Amino acid sequence: MIPISFFAMVYGIVFLFIRKKERLALIAKGTDATIFEINKKATSSLKWGLLLVGFGVGILLGKILAVYTTLDEEPAFFSMICLFGGIGLIVYHLIAHQFEKNKTTNT
């Protein structure tokens, strides 16, 4: 665990040092530093919410399958978590696609 932490710390320091040099070079040129802005989509919380709801439903239905059928517990949990997690992501894609479509139509 300590070697991984050390590697992460060294990587973080080097990353911040290089990023600082890049920003200073952009300032020296007189250009804008907007390339460093992170564009988080407003729907990322929707994606995570639907994924976790899918996981929760998958765990619940996996337990129901394990109790009321002859299916073992591990395959029941794994299959239902993957199935409903995937369904959650598909629902997210459909909602985000519709949101983007409405956004471009309104502008």
FENZI-V189795 format. One record per helix or strand of 2 or more residues. SS is the DSSP state (~ for helix, > for strand). FROM is the first residue (numbers start at 1). TO is the last residue. If there is no record, write none. Layout:
ss=SS from=FROM to=TO
ss=SS from=FROM to=TO
This chain:
ss=~ from=2 to=29
ss=~ from=34 to=36
ss=~ from=44 to=68
ss=~ from=73 to=106
